[in-house]
Amino acid sequence: MSSSVIEHADGLPKPQRNWAILTIALGLILAVVDGAIANVALPTIATDLDASPAFSIWIVNGYQLAITISLLPLASLGEIIGYRRVYLAGLVLFTLASLFCALSHTLLLLTVARIVQGFGAAGIMSVNAALVRFTYPRALLGRGIGINALVVAISAAVGPTVAAAILAVGTWPWLFAINIPIGIAAFTLGWRCLPHTTRGSHAFDWQSAALSAIAFGVGIAAIDSVGHGEVPFVWLSEFSVAAVAGVLLARRQTHMTSPLLPVDLLRIPIFALSIGTSIASFCGQMLAFVALPFYLEHRFGYSAVEMGLLITPWPIAVAFAAPLAGRLMERYPAGLLGGIGLLLFAIGLATLALLPADPPLVDVIWRMALSGFGFGLFQTPNNRTMIAAAPRERSGGASGMLGTARLLGQTTGAALVALFLARYPSDGTRISLWAGAFFALIGAVLSLLRLSPAGTRGAERVRVHADQRLKGE
């Protein structure tokens, strides 16, 4: 399992490849699940630490904000010093921060530890897709991205269930302590197995990193402010600051060969369409994930245990569809698979919104399974297209944008649920499901637009030009 000091031209040999993908999966599980479990434990933690609900929300927000502001800068850093180094450093930081979370005895200490943990998670999430590209041979890249997508989707879906199970047998510090042995195991494997990649010759752009942090951090805070009903002056001010920082960032990146904000990749039509598809689909997914527990409890009276069982078909269907989609990509275009998947996803959400007043369990189960299958069928081809459309030297930028698109979609979806629940208390959950179906349809249209021959040719021309320009430096 010893790693090589050279970049492998077409993936890693077996069994090193298998151990490397296991390392990547373990890190993703830690980062994604930890983002979900704190939501479930928040009331328990706030009570135990004698904290107000308004301040305790920073246990969740601090983690998300740290990921948001550092995802693209860390992806750019990975291109310069190597994706392996950023990933392993993220694992170390995440594991140490988990220890401090478990030992925290005040809300302030726990919040600080969670922010540090978020930076570690960003190190893991910013370069994982780039590492997959260098781990698998190009012919099998779809399968590798399929495994990656499967891990992310299932981790997000089962996070609340994991948290409930841990809290059923232990106290909240165990939610964080359980990360420590997994983090140590992942680091040990990663040190030996993750691929070494060619390092970039350009310097890290600190000014762009600061502008990126302001644009995305304040922008997502503005979306959250709208969702939670803040006065217009607050969110308009936040949007204004984010917009100014975004414009300055985009202007700064225009003439750079390896920009931190990958405007060069966004000129590739198929890449830009894939980013739009990802944002729309993850917005739809989060609208459903946040609304479904309230929908099943308040509208139909299911208990927490029953809700967990009823939602379980969703991740099971994802687990079946994601690797299947990776194999189908070897025969069918990603735009078609993604369009079909998101159409099924939209139908699944719409049928959930149309559940009768007293539905048989089987009616809920097949709708959950249809939604999960459709999302799993879309995610693998979409992610693979994003990564493969970029030159190998820009894999970090593509990986960072993949994570940023997911985060933007999820944040927007969660904020919309909060807005609908506040404005329409009696029917907000069903409206959220309809909105999720609408965003899934938007994603389906964007995905099918990738079938345009002109867009595909344009992507290839830009990608070849970028390759030649980078190699000429």
C-alpha positions as CSV (number, residue, x, y, z in Angstrom):
1,M,0.0,0.0,0.0
2,S,3.0,2.3,-0.1
3,S,2.5,5.5,-2.1
4,S,4.5,6.7,-4.9
5,V,6.3,10.0,-5.1
6,I,5.2,10.5,-8.8
7,E,1.9,11.4,-10.3
8,H,0.3,8.3,-11.9
9,A,-0.7,9.1,-15.5
10,D,-3.9,7.0,-15.4
11,G,-4.9,6.3,-11.9
12,L,-3.4,4.1,-9.1
13,P,-2.7,0.4,-9.4
14,K,-4.7,-2.1,-7.3
15,P,-4.8,-2.6,-4.3
16,Q,-3.5,1.0,-3.6
17,R,-6.5,2.3,-5.6
18,N,-9.0,0.6,-3.3
19,W,-7.3,1.8,-0.1
20,A,-7.1,5.3,-1.5
21,I,-10.8,5.4,-2.3
22,L,-11.6,4.0,1.2
23,T,-9.6,6.9,2.7
24,I,-11.4,9.5,0.6
25,A,-14.8,7.9,1.6
26,L,-13.9,7.9,5.4
27,G,-13.0,11.6,5.3
28,L,-16.2,12.5,3.4
29,I,-18.3,10.5,5.9
30,L,-16.8,12.4,8.8
31,A,-17.3,15.8,7.1
32,V,-20.8,15.3,5.8
33,V,-22.3,13.4,8.8
34,D,-20.9,15.9,11.2
35,G,-22.7,18.7,9.4
36,A,-26.0,16.9,10.0
37,I,-25.7,15.4,13.5
38,A,-25.3,18.7,15.3
39,N,-28.8,19.8,14.1
40,V,-30.4,16.9,15.9
41,A,-28.4,17.4,19.1
42,L,-28.7,21.1,19.3
43,P,-31.5,21.3,21.8
44,T,-29.8,18.7,24.0
45,I,-26.4,20.6,23.9
46,A,-28.0,24.0,24.6
47,T,-29.8,22.6,27.6
48,D,-26.7,20.8,29.0
49,L,-24.5,23.9,28.5
50,D,-27.3,26.3,29.8
51,A,-27.2,28.3,26.6
52,S,-29.9,30.3,24.8
53,P,-31.3,28.8,21.5
54,A,-30.2,32.0,19.7
55,F,-26.6,31.6,20.6
56,S,-26.5,27.8,20.4
57,I,-27.4,27.9,16.7
58,W,-23.7,29.0,16.1
59,I,-22.7,25.4,16.8
60,V,-24.2,24.6,13.4
61,N,-23.7,28.0,11.7
62,G,-20.0,28.3,12.7
63,Y,-19.3,24.9,11.1
64,Q,-21.1,25.7,7.9
65,L,-19.6,29.2,7.7
66,A,-16.0,27.9,8.0
67,I,-16.6,25.5,5.2
68,T,-18.2,28.2,3.0
69,I,-15.4,30.7,3.2
70,S,-12.5,28.3,2.9
71,L,-13.7,25.7,0.3
72,L,-12.4,27.5,-2.9
73,P,-9.2,28.9,-1.3
74,L,-8.2,25.4,-0.1
75,A,-9.0,23.9,-3.5
76,S,-6.7,26.4,-5.0
77,L,-4.0,25.6,-2.4
78,G,-4.4,22.0,-3.3
79,E,-3.4,22.8,-6.9
80,I,-0.2,24.5,-5.6
81,I,1.0,22.2,-2.8
82,G,-0.7,19.0,-3.8
83,Y,-4.3,17.7,-3.1
84,R,-2.9,14.9,-0.8
85,R,-1.4,17.4,1.6
86,V,-4.5,19.5,1.9
87,Y,-6.7,16.4,2.4
88,L,-4.4,15.0,5.1
89,A,-4.1,18.4,6.8
90,G,-7.9,18.7,6.8
91,L,-8.2,15.2,8.4
92,V,-5.7,16.1,11.2
93,L,-7.4,19.4,11.9
94,F,-10.9,17.8,11.8
95,T,-9.8,15.0,14.2
96,L,-8.1,17.4,16.7
97,A,-11.1,19.7,16.6
98,S,-13.4,16.7,17.3
99,L,-11.4,16.0,20.4
100,F,-11.8,19.6,21.6
101,C,-15.5,19.5,20.8
102,A,-15.9,16.4,23.0
103,L,-14.0,18.1,25.8
104,S,-15.7,21.5,25.6
105,H,-17.7,22.5,28.7
106,T,-19.0,25.9,27.6
107,L,-20.9,26.9,24.5
108,L,-18.1,29.4,23.6
109,L,-15.4,26.7,23.6
110,L,-17.7,24.3,21.6
111,T,-18.5,27.0,19.0
112,V,-14.8,27.8,18.5
113,A,-14.0,24.1,18.2
114,R,-16.8,23.6,15.7
115,I,-15.4,26.5,13.6
116,V,-12.0,24.9,13.6
117,Q,-13.7,21.6,12.7
118,G,-15.4,23.3,9.8
119,F,-12.0,24.4,8.4
120,G,-10.8,20.8,8.6
121,A,-13.9,19.6,6.9
122,A,-13.3,22.1,4.1
123,G,-9.8,20.7,3.6
124,I,-11.4,17.3,3.1
125,M,-14.3,18.4,0.9
126,S,-12.4,20.8,-1.3
127,V,-10.1,18.3,-2.9
128,N,-11.8,14.9,-2.6
129,A,-13.1,14.9,-6.2
130,A,-9.7,16.0,-7.5
131,L,-8.1,13.0,-5.6
132,V,-10.7,10.7,-7.1
133,R,-9.6,11.8,-10.6
134,F,-6.0,10.9,-9.9
135,T,-7.0,7.7,-8.1
136,Y,-9.0,6.0,-10.9
137,P,-8.1,5.4,-14.5
138,R,-10.0,7.7,-16.9
139,A,-12.0,4.8,-18.2
140,L,-13.3,4.1,-14.7
141,L,-13.6,7.6,-13.5
142,G,-17.4,7.4,-13.6
143,R,-17.4,4.5,-11.1
144,G,-15.1,6.4,-8.8
145,I,-17.2,9.5,-8.9
146,G,-20.2,7.2,-8.3
147,I,-18.8,5.9,-5.1
148,N,-18.0,9.5,-4.0
149,A,-21.5,10.6,-4.8
150,L,-22.9,7.6,-3.0
151,V,-20.9,8.4,0.2
152,V,-22.0,12.0,0.2
153,A,-25.7,11.3,-0.4
154,I,-26.0,8.5,2.1
155,S,-24.0,10.4,4.7
156,A,-26.3,13.4,4.4
157,A,-29.4,11.2,4.6
158,V,-28.4,9.0,7.6
159,G,-26.7,11.8,9.6
160,P,-29.8,12.5,11.8
161,T,-30.3,8.7,12.3
162,V,-26.7,8.3,13.5
163,A,-27.1,11.2,15.9
164,A,-30.3,9.8,17.3
165,A,-28.7,6.4,17.8
166,I,-25.7,7.8,19.6
167,L,-27.8,10.0,21.8
168,A,-30.0,7.0,22.7
169,V,-27.0,5.3,24.4
170,G,-24.7,8.2,25.3
171,T,-24.3,11.9,25.9
172,W,-23.7,14.5,23.2
173,P,-19.8,14.6,23.5
174,W,-19.8,11.1,22.0
175,L,-21.2,12.7,18.8
176,F,-17.7,14.2,18.3
177,A,-15.6,11.7,20.2
178,I,-16.6,8.9,17.7
179,N,-14.8,10.9,15.0
180,I,-11.4,10.5,16.6
181,P,-10.6,6.8,15.9
182,I,-12.1,7.1,12.3
183,G,-10.0,10.2,11.7
184,I,-6.8,8.5,12.9
185,A,-7.6,5.4,10.7
186,A,-8.3,7.6,7.6
187,F,-5.0,9.6,8.1
188,T,-3.0,6.4,8.5
189,L,-4.4,5.0,5.3
190,G,-4.1,8.3,3.4
191,W,-0.5,8.8,4.4
192,R,0.4,5.5,2.7
193,C,-2.1,5.3,-0.2
194,L,-3.3,8.7,-1.5
195,P,-1.8,9.7,-4.9
196,H,0.9,12.4,-5.2
197,T,0.1,14.9,-7.9
198,T,2.1,17.5,-9.8
199,R,2.3,20.8,-7.9
200,G,1.4,24.2,-9.6
201,S,4.0,26.8,-10.1
202,H,1.8,29.8,-9.3
203,A,1.7,31.5,-5.9
204,F,-1.3,31.4,-3.6
205,D,-3.5,34.5,-4.1
206,W,-4.3,35.8,-0.6
207,Q,-6.3,38.8,-1.9
208,S,-8.6,36.6,-3.9
209,A,-9.0,34.2,-1.0
210,A,-10.2,37.1,1.2
211,L,-12.6,38.3,-1.5
212,S,-13.9,34.8,-2.0
213,A,-14.5,34.4,1.8
214,I,-16.4,37.7,1.9
215,A,-18.5,37.0,-1.2
216,F,-19.5,33.5,-0.3
217,G,-19.6,33.8,3.4
218,V,-21.7,37.0,3.5
219,G,-23.8,35.8,0.5
220,I,-24.9,32.7,2.3
221,A,-25.5,34.7,5.5
222,A,-27.8,36.9,3.4
223,I,-29.7,33.9,2.1
224,D,-30.0,32.6,5.7
225,S,-31.3,36.0,6.8
226,V,-34.0,36.0,4.2
227,G,-35.1,32.5,5.3
228,H,-35.3,33.5,8.9
229,G,-37.3,36.7,8.3
230,E,-34.7,39.3,9.1
231,V,-35.6,42.9,8.3
232,P,-34.9,43.8,4.7
233,F,-32.2,46.3,5.6
234,V,-30.1,43.4,7.1
235,W,-30.2,41.0,4.2
236,L,-30.1,43.8,1.5
237,S,-26.9,45.1,3.1
238,E,-25.4,41.6,3.2
239,F,-26.3,40.9,-0.4
240,S,-24.7,44.3,-1.4
241,V,-21.5,43.5,0.4
242,A,-21.4,40.0,-1.1
243,A,-22.1,41.4,-4.6
244,V,-19.3,44.0,-4.4
245,A,-16.8,41.4,-3.2
246,G,-18.0,39.0,-5.9
247,V,-17.5,41.6,-8.7
248,L,-14.1,42.5,-7.4
249,L,-13.2,38.8,-7.2
250,A,-14.4,38.0,-10.7
251,R,-12.5,41.0,-12.2
252,R,-9.3,39.9,-10.4
253,Q,-9.6,36.4,-11.7
254,T,-10.3,37.2,-15.4
255,H,-6.6,37.3,-16.5
256,M,-5.2,34.7,-14.2
257,T,-4.1,31.3,-15.6
258,S,-5.1,29.3,-12.5
259,P,-7.7,31.5,-10.8
260,L,-9.0,30.8,-7.3
261,L,-12.6,31.4,-8.5
262,P,-12.5,29.1,-11.6
263,V,-13.9,31.6,-14.1
264,D,-11.8,29.8,-16.8
265,L,-13.7,26.6,-16.1
266,L,-17.1,28.5,-16.1
267,R,-16.4,29.5,-19.7
268,I,-16.7,25.8,-20.6
269,P,-20.4,25.4,-21.4
270,I,-20.8,21.9,-20.1
271,F,-19.0,22.8,-16.9
272,A,-21.2,25.8,-16.3
273,L,-24.4,23.9,-17.0
274,S,-23.3,21.1,-14.6
275,I,-22.7,23.7,-11.9
276,G,-26.2,25.1,-12.5
277,T,-27.7,21.6,-12.4
278,S,-25.9,20.8,-9.2
279,I,-27.1,24.0,-7.4
280,A,-30.7,23.5,-8.5
281,S,-30.7,19.8,-7.5
282,F,-29.2,20.2,-4.1
283,C,-31.6,23.1,-3.4
284,G,-34.4,20.6,-4.2
285,Q,-32.8,17.9,-2.0
286,M,-32.4,20.2,1.0
287,L,-36.0,21.5,0.7
288,A,-37.1,17.9,1.0
289,F,-34.6,16.8,3.7
290,V,-35.5,19.7,6.0
291,A,-39.3,19.6,5.4
292,L,-39.9,15.9,5.4
293,P,-39.6,15.3,9.2
294,F,-42.0,18.1,10.0
295,Y,-44.3,17.0,7.1
296,L,-44.5,13.4,8.3
297,E,-44.9,14.3,12.0
298,H,-47.3,17.2,11.8
299,R,-49.4,16.2,8.9
300,F,-49.6,12.4,9.5
301,G,-48.6,12.0,13.1
302,Y,-45.7,9.6,12.6
303,S,-43.3,9.1,15.6
304,A,-39.6,9.8,15.4
305,V,-38.8,6.1,15.0
306,E,-41.5,5.7,12.3
307,M,-40.1,8.7,10.4
308,G,-36.6,7.3,10.5
309,L,-37.9,4.0,9.0
310,L,-40.0,5.8,6.3
311,I,-37.1,8.0,5.2
312,T,-34.7,5.0,5.0
313,P,-35.8,3.9,1.5
314,W,-34.4,7.2,0.2
315,P,-30.7,6.5,1.0
316,I,-31.1,2.8,0.1
317,A,-32.3,3.9,-3.4
318,V,-29.4,6.3,-3.7
319,A,-27.0,3.5,-2.8
320,F,-28.4,1.4,-5.6
321,A,-28.6,4.2,-8.2
322,A,-25.3,6.0,-7.7
323,P,-23.0,3.1,-8.7
324,L,-25.4,2.1,-11.4
325,A,-25.2,5.5,-12.9
326,G,-21.4,5.3,-12.8
327,R,-21.6,2.2,-15.1
328,L,-24.3,3.6,-17.3
329,M,-22.1,6.7,-18.0
330,E,-19.8,4.4,-20.0
331,R,-22.7,4.0,-22.5
332,Y,-25.0,7.0,-22.2
333,P,-24.3,10.8,-22.1
334,A,-24.3,12.4,-18.7
335,G,-26.9,15.1,-19.8
336,L,-29.4,12.4,-20.6
337,L,-28.9,10.4,-17.4
338,G,-28.9,13.6,-15.2
339,G,-32.1,14.8,-16.9
340,I,-33.9,11.5,-16.4
341,G,-32.7,11.2,-12.8
342,L,-33.8,14.7,-11.9
343,L,-37.2,14.2,-13.7
344,L,-37.7,11.1,-11.5
345,F,-36.6,13.1,-8.5
346,A,-39.2,15.8,-9.3
347,I,-41.9,13.3,-9.7
348,G,-41.0,11.6,-6.4
349,L,-41.2,14.9,-4.5
350,A,-44.5,15.9,-6.2
351,T,-46.0,12.5,-5.3
352,L,-44.9,13.0,-1.7
353,A,-46.6,16.4,-1.7
354,L,-49.8,14.7,-3.0
355,L,-49.9,12.0,-0.3
356,P,-53.5,11.4,0.9
357,A,-54.7,12.2,4.4
358,D,-54.1,8.7,5.8
359,P,-51.6,7.0,3.5
360,P,-50.7,3.3,3.7
361,L,-47.0,2.8,4.6
362,V,-46.2,1.4,1.1
363,D,-47.4,4.7,-0.5
364,V,-44.8,6.7,1.5
365,I,-42.1,4.1,0.9
366,W,-42.2,3.9,-2.9
367,R,-42.3,7.7,-3.1
368,M,-39.2,8.0,-0.9
369,A,-37.5,5.3,-3.0
370,L,-38.3,7.1,-6.3
371,S,-37.0,10.4,-5.0
372,G,-33.7,8.7,-3.8
373,F,-33.3,6.7,-7.0
374,G,-33.7,9.8,-9.2
375,F,-31.3,11.8,-7.2
376,G,-28.7,9.0,-7.2
377,L,-29.1,8.6,-11.0
378,F,-28.3,12.3,-11.5
379,Q,-25.5,12.9,-9.1
380,T,-22.8,10.6,-10.4
381,P,-22.9,11.7,-14.1
382,N,-23.1,15.3,-13.1
383,N,-20.1,15.2,-10.8
384,R,-18.1,13.1,-13.3
385,T,-18.8,15.6,-16.0
386,M,-17.7,18.6,-13.9
387,I,-14.4,16.9,-13.0
388,A,-13.7,15.5,-16.4
389,A,-14.5,18.8,-18.3
390,A,-11.6,20.5,-16.6
391,P,-7.9,20.1,-17.5
392,R,-6.1,17.8,-15.0
393,E,-4.1,20.7,-13.8
394,R,-7.4,22.5,-12.8
395,S,-8.9,19.5,-11.0
396,G,-8.7,21.4,-7.7
397,G,-10.7,24.3,-9.1
398,A,-13.3,21.9,-10.4
399,S,-13.4,20.0,-7.1
400,G,-13.8,23.2,-5.1
401,M,-16.7,24.4,-7.4
402,L,-18.4,21.0,-7.0
403,G,-18.4,21.5,-3.2
404,T,-19.4,25.1,-3.4
405,A,-22.3,24.4,-5.7
406,R,-23.6,21.7,-3.3
407,L,-23.3,24.1,-0.4
408,L,-25.0,27.0,-2.2
409,G,-27.9,24.7,-3.2
410,Q,-28.2,23.2,0.3
411,T,-28.1,26.6,2.1
412,T,-30.7,28.1,-0.3
413,G,-33.0,25.1,0.2
414,A,-32.8,25.2,4.0
415,A,-33.4,29.0,4.0
416,L,-36.5,28.5,1.7
417,V,-37.9,25.9,4.1
418,A,-37.5,28.3,7.0
419,L,-39.2,31.1,4.9
420,F,-42.2,28.8,3.9
421,L,-42.7,27.6,7.5
422,A,-42.7,31.1,8.8
423,R,-45.1,32.5,6.1
424,Y,-47.4,29.4,5.9
425,P,-47.3,27.6,9.2
426,S,-50.1,25.1,8.3
427,D,-48.9,24.2,4.8
428,G,-45.3,25.2,4.6
429,T,-43.9,21.7,4.5
430,R,-46.0,20.7,1.5
431,I,-45.1,24.0,-0.2
432,S,-41.5,23.1,0.4
433,L,-41.9,19.7,-1.3
434,W,-43.5,21.4,-4.3
435,A,-40.7,23.9,-4.4
436,G,-38.2,21.1,-4.3
437,A,-39.9,19.4,-7.3
438,F,-39.7,22.8,-9.1
439,F,-36.0,23.1,-8.6
440,A,-35.5,19.5,-9.6
441,L,-37.2,20.3,-12.9
442,I,-35.0,23.3,-13.4
443,G,-32.0,21.0,-12.9
444,A,-33.4,18.5,-15.4
445,V,-33.7,21.2,-18.1
446,L,-30.2,22.4,-17.4
447,S,-28.9,18.8,-17.6
448,L,-30.6,18.1,-20.9
449,L,-29.1,21.3,-22.3
450,R,-25.7,19.6,-22.1
451,L,-26.8,17.3,-24.9
452,S,-26.3,20.2,-27.3
453,P,-23.5,19.3,-29.8
454,A,-22.4,23.0,-29.9
455,G,-22.0,23.1,-26.2
456,T,-19.9,19.9,-26.2
457,R,-17.6,21.1,-28.9
458,G,-17.2,24.4,-27.2
459,A,-16.2,22.6,-24.0
460,E,-13.6,20.5,-25.8
461,R,-12.1,23.6,-27.5
462,V,-11.8,25.5,-24.2
463,R,-10.4,22.5,-22.4
464,V,-7.7,21.9,-25.1
465,H,-6.8,25.6,-25.1
466,A,-6.5,25.5,-21.3
467,D,-4.3,22.4,-21.5
468,Q,-2.0,24.0,-24.0
469,R,-1.8,27.3,-22.2
470,L,-0.9,25.6,-18.9
471,K,1.7,23.3,-20.4
472,G,3.3,26.3,-22.1
473,E,4.1,28.0,-18.8
